[in-house]
Amino acid sequence: MLARIIKCLNDKGPTNRTALATAAGVSYDRFVLYLDWMTRKNFANLDGNGYVRLTPEGMQAYNQLVNWIIEHVGQLRLSRSRFSP
């Protein structure tokens, strides 16, 4: 869920909390907990208008996550014979 929140912020830019929770597909109650953690880790912050935005550290975390997925998951190859009955 955290990755979805960061991806939404990366894709949409600064977003209000309700719209961000909805876009990420996270219940608002759970979203608030993730947002609290993200702000304490300096991955995101709230501006004076209530918009959530990624910090430079948040952008770095997003880029590292994408690179990890490409490196490890993107190279995953499964033999079709493993799935044959």
C-alpha positions as MATLAB code, in Angstrom:
seq = 'MLARIIKCLNDKGPTNRTALATAAGVSYDRFVLYLDWMTRKNFANLDGNGYVRLTPEGMQAYNQLVNWIIEHVGQLRLSRSRFSP';
ca = [
       0.000    0.000    0.000;
       2.846    2.329    0.763;
       4.210    1.839   -2.752;
       0.786    2.689   -4.222;
       0.621    5.911   -2.210;
       4.114    6.942   -3.291;
       3.350    6.029   -6.923;
       0.163    8.116   -6.877;
       2.076   11.094   -5.496;
       4.785   10.627   -8.094;
       2.249   10.374  -10.932;
      -0.212   13.074   -9.825;
       1.958   15.487   -7.877;
       0.651   17.222   -4.738;
      -2.776   15.832   -3.873;
      -5.241   16.342   -1.052;
      -5.464   13.531    1.481;
      -8.906   12.217    0.558;
      -8.175   12.109   -3.175;
      -4.816   10.445   -2.535;
      -6.313    7.735   -0.313;
      -8.975    7.079   -2.952;
      -6.474    7.005   -5.841;
      -4.239    4.599   -3.925;
      -7.182    2.372   -3.021;
      -6.528    2.642    0.706;
      -9.167    3.238    3.362;
      -8.832    6.720    4.811;
      -8.197    5.411    8.342;
      -5.330    3.226    7.150;
      -4.065    5.982    4.833;
      -3.695    8.366    7.793;
      -1.427    5.826    9.511;
       0.736    5.456    6.394;
       0.883    9.224    5.923;
       1.954    9.708    9.521;
       4.767    7.172    9.015;
       5.769    8.792    5.703;
       5.977   12.259    7.244;
       8.005   10.982   10.213;
      10.449    9.345    7.754;
      10.514   12.560    5.674;
       9.166   10.817    2.544;
       6.187   13.182    2.313;
       4.903   16.359    3.864;
       1.707   18.371    4.090;
       1.686   21.926    2.835;
      -0.364   24.754    4.323;
      -3.312   23.929    2.039;
      -3.519   20.285    3.152;
      -1.863   18.847    0.057;
       0.482   15.892    0.396;
       3.692   16.032   -1.602;
       6.744   13.837   -1.942;
       9.986   15.134   -0.521;
      13.306   14.538   -2.289;
      13.756   11.552    0.039;
      10.349   10.253   -1.034;
      11.308   10.579   -4.698;
      14.519    8.697   -4.008;
      12.576    5.919   -2.261;
      10.201    5.704   -5.232;
      13.080    5.467   -7.706;
      14.826    2.809   -5.622;
      11.630    0.772   -5.431;
      11.098    0.941   -9.192;
      14.710   -0.039   -9.855;
      14.447   -2.963   -7.421;
      11.306   -4.226   -9.148;
      12.921   -3.940  -12.580;
      16.081   -5.661  -11.404;
      14.514   -8.505   -9.439;
      10.931   -9.002  -10.526;
      11.319   -7.852  -14.120;
      13.849  -10.606  -14.751;
      11.696  -13.350  -13.274;
      11.246  -16.134  -15.799;
       9.107  -19.163  -15.081;
       9.135  -22.282  -17.174;
       5.734  -23.169  -18.604;
       6.397  -26.800  -17.756;
       6.087  -25.961  -14.067;
       2.430  -25.145  -14.608;
       1.558  -28.141  -16.782;
      -0.610  -30.807  -15.132;
];
